[in-house]
Amino acid sequence: MSKKRFVIKFEDNNRKLPIEAEPNSIIDLVKNNKVKQRRIFDENGKVIKDIDTSNHNQPKFHPMGAHKHVYNFNNYGHPHGKSEELTDEEIAQNKDIIFEEINYNYLNEDIE
């Protein structure tokens, strides 16, 4: 599925991305010409997922580096889900901003 993309520049005092946007769109938050966060919206224009491209200088909480947050609006107190490791499909879909061993470390314990 093709998604329409938008860019919001962090430098323009935009530090947060909207919760609602054009249906089936993607918005990138850019700082110093690098995507800090990618927000993905569903067919109704509601955010479904964030892809963060760093550990936010908090390796204890994000040891994998780049990670995702899946939104759950049934969790009224905090719909922005906990950080999760990216799937192989998500890495492939976001290969323009996710680079293994640069901003992402694969953590699957099953690999020896």
TORFIRO-528907 format. One record per residue (C-alpha): residue number from 0; residue in three letters; x, y, z. Coordinates in nm, 2 decimals. Layout:
<pts>
<pt NUM,"ALA",<X,Y,Z>>;
...
</pts>
This chain:
<pts>
<pt 0,"MET",<0.00,0.00,0.00>>;
<pt 1,"SER",<0.13,0.34,-0.10>>;
<pt 2,"LYS",<0.12,0.60,0.18>>;
<pt 3,"LYS",<0.14,0.98,0.14>>;
<pt 4,"ARG",<0.44,1.12,0.32>>;
<pt 5,"PHE",<0.48,1.45,0.50>>;
<pt 6,"VAL",<0.78,1.61,0.68>>;
<pt 7,"ILE",<0.77,1.82,0.99>>;
<pt 8,"LYS",<1.09,1.99,1.08>>;
<pt 9,"PHE",<1.20,1.99,1.45>>;
<pt 10,"GLU",<1.39,2.31,1.39>>;
<pt 11,"ASP",<1.06,2.49,1.33>>;
<pt 12,"ASN",<0.97,2.44,1.70>>;
<pt 13,"ASN",<0.76,2.14,1.61>>;
<pt 14,"ARG",<0.86,1.88,1.87>>;
<pt 15,"LYS",<0.55,1.66,1.85>>;
<pt 16,"LEU",<0.36,1.49,1.57>>;
<pt 17,"PRO",<-0.02,1.50,1.55>>;
<pt 18,"ILE",<-0.23,1.22,1.67>>;
<pt 19,"GLU",<-0.46,1.25,1.37>>;
<pt 20,"ALA",<-0.36,1.32,1.00>>;
<pt 21,"GLU",<-0.46,1.24,0.65>>;
<pt 22,"PRO",<-0.57,0.88,0.63>>;
<pt 23,"ASN",<-0.30,0.62,0.53>>;
<pt 24,"SER",<-0.03,0.88,0.56>>;
<pt 25,"ILE",<0.32,0.89,0.72>>;
<pt 26,"ILE",<0.47,1.19,0.89>>;
<pt 27,"ASP",<0.84,1.22,0.96>>;
<pt 28,"LEU",<0.98,1.45,1.24>>;
<pt 29,"VAL",<1.32,1.57,1.11>>;
<pt 30,"LYS",<1.60,1.73,1.30>>;
<pt 31,"ASN",<1.93,1.83,1.13>>;
<pt 32,"ASN",<1.82,1.65,0.81>>;
<pt 33,"LYS",<1.77,1.32,0.99>>;
<pt 34,"VAL",<1.44,1.15,1.07>>;
<pt 35,"LYS",<1.40,1.13,1.45>>;
<pt 36,"GLN",<1.05,0.98,1.45>>;
<pt 37,"ARG",<0.81,0.84,1.19>>;
<pt 38,"ARG",<0.44,0.83,1.27>>;
<pt 39,"ILE",<0.21,0.60,1.07>>;
<pt 40,"PHE",<-0.16,0.66,1.04>>;
<pt 41,"ASP",<-0.44,0.42,0.96>>;
<pt 42,"GLU",<-0.73,0.44,0.70>>;
<pt 43,"ASN",<-0.92,0.67,0.94>>;
<pt 44,"GLY",<-0.63,0.91,0.99>>;
<pt 45,"LYS",<-0.56,0.79,1.35>>;
<pt 46,"VAL",<-0.20,0.72,1.46>>;
<pt 47,"ILE",<-0.12,0.35,1.49>>;
<pt 48,"LYS",<0.25,0.34,1.53>>;
<pt 49,"ASP",<0.57,0.54,1.59>>;
<pt 50,"ILE",<0.91,0.44,1.47>>;
<pt 51,"ASP",<1.18,0.61,1.67>>;
<pt 52,"THR",<1.53,0.61,1.52>>;
<pt 53,"SER",<1.73,0.62,1.84>>;
<pt 54,"ASN",<1.73,0.52,2.20>>;
<pt 55,"HIS",<1.67,0.88,2.31>>;
<pt 56,"ASN",<1.99,0.86,2.51>>;
<pt 57,"GLN",<1.81,0.61,2.73>>;
<pt 58,"PRO",<1.98,0.27,2.65>>;
<pt 59,"LYS",<1.84,0.11,2.96>>;
<pt 60,"PHE",<1.49,0.15,2.82>>;
<pt 61,"HIS",<1.57,0.11,2.45>>;
<pt 62,"PRO",<1.88,-0.12,2.43>>;
<pt 63,"MET",<1.79,-0.20,2.07>>;
<pt 64,"GLY",<1.83,0.16,1.96>>;
<pt 65,"ALA",<1.56,0.22,1.70>>;
<pt 66,"HIS",<1.23,0.09,1.82>>;
<pt 67,"LYS",<0.85,0.12,1.78>>;
<pt 68,"HIS",<0.56,0.22,2.00>>;
<pt 69,"VAL",<0.22,0.08,1.90>>;
<pt 70,"TYR",<-0.08,0.29,2.00>>;
<pt 71,"ASN",<-0.37,0.15,2.19>>;
<pt 72,"PHE",<-0.65,0.40,2.24>>;
<pt 73,"ASN",<-0.83,0.16,2.48>>;
<pt 74,"ASN",<-0.55,0.24,2.73>>;
<pt 75,"TYR",<-0.69,0.58,2.82>>;
<pt 76,"GLY",<-0.41,0.68,3.06>>;
<pt 77,"HIS",<-0.13,0.63,2.81>>;
<pt 78,"PRO",<-0.22,0.52,2.46>>;
<pt 79,"HIS",<0.15,0.55,2.35>>;
<pt 80,"GLY",<0.26,0.19,2.40>>;
<pt 81,"LYS",<0.58,0.07,2.55>>;
<pt 82,"SER",<0.89,0.04,2.33>>;
<pt 83,"GLU",<0.91,-0.28,2.13>>;
<pt 84,"GLU",<1.17,-0.43,1.90>>;
<pt 85,"LEU",<1.11,-0.38,1.53>>;
<pt 86,"THR",<1.00,-0.68,1.32>>;
<pt 87,"ASP",<1.20,-0.78,1.01>>;
<pt 88,"GLU",<0.91,-0.65,0.80>>;
<pt 89,"GLU",<0.92,-0.31,0.98>>;
<pt 90,"ILE",<1.29,-0.28,0.93>>;
<pt 91,"ALA",<1.25,-0.35,0.56>>;
<pt 92,"GLN",<0.96,-0.10,0.53>>;
<pt 93,"ASN",<1.17,0.17,0.70>>;
<pt 94,"LYS",<1.51,0.09,0.55>>;
<pt 95,"ASP",<1.56,0.46,0.47>>;
<pt 96,"ILE",<1.59,0.54,0.84>>;
<pt 97,"ILE",<1.68,0.21,1.01>>;
<pt 98,"PHE",<2.04,0.09,0.98>>;
<pt 99,"GLU",<2.15,-0.23,1.15>>;
<pt 100,"GLU",<2.45,-0.18,1.38>>;
<pt 101,"ILE",<2.43,0.20,1.33>>;
<pt 102,"ASN",<2.10,0.30,1.50>>;
<pt 103,"TYR",<1.95,-0.05,1.55>>;
<pt 104,"ASN",<2.08,-0.36,1.73>>;
<pt 105,"TYR",<1.90,-0.69,1.68>>;
<pt 106,"LEU",<1.82,-0.83,2.03>>;
<pt 107,"ASN",<1.66,-1.16,1.96>>;
<pt 108,"GLU",<1.80,-1.40,2.22>>;
<pt 109,"ASP",<1.73,-1.70,2.01>>;
<pt 110,"ILE",<2.02,-1.62,1.78>>;
<pt 111,"GLU",<2.36,-1.76,1.90>>;
</pts>
